[in-house]
Amino acid sequence: MIQNQLFSFFIYVLVGFLLGFIFDIFRALRKSIKNSTVATNIEDILFVIISFIIIAMVVQIVSIGELRFYILLGIILGILIYFLSVRK
């Protein structure tokens, strides 16, 4: 039981890492192509939708749709690991 939860936590850390990478792609595109405020808002909404779809799919596959507190912690930890290591 605890091994399953640790494996799930590791998967959610990877999801957070992936979301950080996707955020960097959007950020790089935003810096390379000057957009209007409307286009920037559309990009932000698109990022949120993509993030939601990824998280929803992984939660459904890994945790059979059960939302737990460690899912949020794993995703946040993965994002922090990405920002503190690879982002530079």
C-alpha positions as CSV (number, residue, x, y, z in Angstrom):
1,M,0.0,0.0,0.0
2,I,2.6,2.5,1.0
3,Q,4.8,1.5,-2.0
4,N,1.9,2.3,-4.3
5,Q,1.5,5.7,-2.8
6,L,5.2,6.4,-3.1
7,F,5.1,5.4,-6.7
8,S,2.1,7.6,-7.3
9,F,3.8,10.5,-5.5
10,F,6.9,10.0,-7.8
11,I,4.6,10.1,-10.9
12,Y,3.1,13.4,-9.7
13,V,6.5,14.9,-9.2
14,L,7.3,13.9,-12.8
15,V,4.0,15.5,-13.9
16,G,5.0,18.7,-12.1
17,F,8.4,18.6,-13.8
18,L,6.6,18.2,-17.1
19,L,4.3,21.2,-16.4
20,G,7.3,23.3,-15.6
21,F,8.8,22.4,-18.9
22,I,5.6,23.2,-20.8
23,F,5.4,26.5,-19.0
24,D,9.0,27.3,-20.1
25,I,8.0,26.5,-23.7
26,F,5.1,29.0,-23.5
27,R,7.4,31.5,-21.8
28,A,10.1,31.1,-24.6
29,L,7.4,31.5,-27.3
30,R,6.1,34.6,-25.6
31,K,9.6,36.2,-25.5
32,S,10.4,35.3,-29.1
33,I,7.2,36.5,-30.6
34,K,5.8,39.8,-29.3
35,N,2.1,39.3,-28.8
36,S,-0.8,41.6,-27.9
37,T,-2.4,41.4,-24.5
38,V,-5.3,39.4,-25.9
39,A,-2.9,36.8,-27.4
40,T,-1.0,36.5,-24.1
41,N,-4.3,35.9,-22.3
42,I,-5.2,33.2,-24.8
43,E,-1.8,31.6,-24.4
44,D,-2.3,31.6,-20.6
45,I,-5.8,30.0,-20.9
46,L,-4.3,27.4,-23.3
47,F,-1.6,26.6,-20.8
48,V,-4.2,26.1,-18.0
49,I,-6.3,23.9,-20.2
50,I,-3.3,21.7,-21.2
51,S,-2.2,21.5,-17.6
52,F,-5.7,20.5,-16.5
53,I,-6.0,17.8,-19.2
54,I,-2.6,16.3,-18.2
55,I,-3.3,16.3,-14.5
56,A,-6.8,14.9,-15.0
57,M,-5.5,12.1,-17.3
58,V,-2.7,11.1,-14.9
59,V,-5.0,11.2,-11.8
60,Q,-7.5,9.0,-13.7
61,I,-4.8,6.5,-14.8
62,V,-2.6,6.4,-11.6
63,S,-5.1,7.0,-8.8
64,I,-8.3,5.8,-10.4
65,G,-9.7,9.3,-10.1
66,E,-9.1,9.7,-6.4
67,L,-7.8,13.1,-5.4
68,R,-5.4,13.1,-2.5
69,F,-3.4,15.8,-0.8
70,Y,-0.1,14.3,-1.8
71,I,-1.0,14.7,-5.5
72,L,-0.9,18.5,-5.1
73,L,2.3,18.2,-3.1
74,G,3.9,16.0,-5.7
75,I,3.0,18.4,-8.5
76,I,4.2,21.5,-6.6
77,L,7.5,19.7,-5.7
78,G,8.0,18.7,-9.4
79,I,7.5,22.3,-10.5
80,L,9.9,23.5,-7.8
81,I,12.5,21.0,-8.8
82,Y,12.3,22.0,-12.4
83,F,12.5,25.7,-11.7
84,L,15.4,25.3,-9.3
85,S,17.4,23.0,-11.5
86,V,16.7,22.8,-15.2
87,R,15.1,26.2,-15.9
88,K,18.4,28.0,-15.8
